């Protein structure tokens, strides 16, 4: 059987930037084992398989695989999936904003596709989360050693380090300067000997409210024990925790906020994510994550029957 697939660059409007995601818009007939094999063959961080739900006009089951396992929830493949559905004609863009539902293993994700002349130009999805914020964190000295930065780089004036989880725990570390985000390097041996693993944190999100680019307000980078020293992985799945982190500070008054968050740089596939959050001071937090995408390749995979 022949299966058409696309490779989309997500959170960017330029090819060879952003996060690479492979998308099979019509994956009917593929088994779990075959989807895993296909993901290994393509060998991108994530490959998306979509199955149309015929009881609903604009609803698809969405399965996401890495080369090693299935992923129950992830952020940026939602943008890729919706963009490919719209650009390939599987999703008709009859209105200025077209809505669809992508059913992940963790539940439905509600998506809006903005388009012009039948072509998608902006994708946004909505999530409601119940964040857990822990004010206990390792010392600045420990964190600085883990990240190979100076203690004076860590921002304790406006922000401070906190552990935030919306299903996956991140240690969010604020730093003063963009340059610190880019130069940070994770030290595994220091990590294992520190108190950080005891906090349940599995990865560190380094954040700076200063960037050299006019199209973003925050620069972020994800580091951790399972992330290569020179890797700069996608951060779509961190946005709920980052939004909850911002809302945990007293100076954040209730209201709706919009931020542009960048990852990477001109050397490392730069991404720009649009983050909106409705801060109501409640247990649940509604966020919206949006961005652009571009298809960089399309191909056919030949699967033996």
C-alpha angles and dihedrals in degrees: 000000000000122000124191116218138176135207114219129191105219133208091020139078094214127077118245091032135091124023121330116227129173115216130194102195093190110035100157113149098025116127125216090254093050093048089054091049091050091050090052090049094051090039100199122139090258137013120192126212118193128201119188114233102220094198089067126045099221104026129110134177107234122206119184125195135184118202088268108035149350117279116218097201134012136156116214095047086065089063091045094048095049093045093050093046090052098042094045094051097247088115115045116220101211096148135047086252120028121191129210139167125232111195110212124182089263094051142282123329116203114217135189122202119199114202146172127203090358094304126111118241106165133024125195131178130194128221133179114205139179103220127202115209121193116194093198113098138160116271121276088249092057093045093048091052092047091052098036092237134118123270088234089062091067115093113230095153104074099005138019138198115280138168112237129181132184090170096315120056120234127182102221113206119189118209130184101233140048090223090062091055091053098044098045114118124189116238108205097190092053090046093055092050095046131081091249097096089052089063089064090244111149100179138016124232110201112203135189125183089209125078133164091229125088093213096065140053100192134037117204138181131187121221134170150136093283096044120090118245093246097037123109103191126198115275104202092112091054096059096088091054091044091052091049089048092056092046091053092073121091094226090065103092120204114276144087117300132190125198136172111222123194131203127189126003140243088294098045112047098275118222131194118202125191110219123191124178135182104218107197100152090248133130091255124060126201116211134178122203120192144167149142129273140189132203110237099176144006127195146156124248118205112219119191114236 
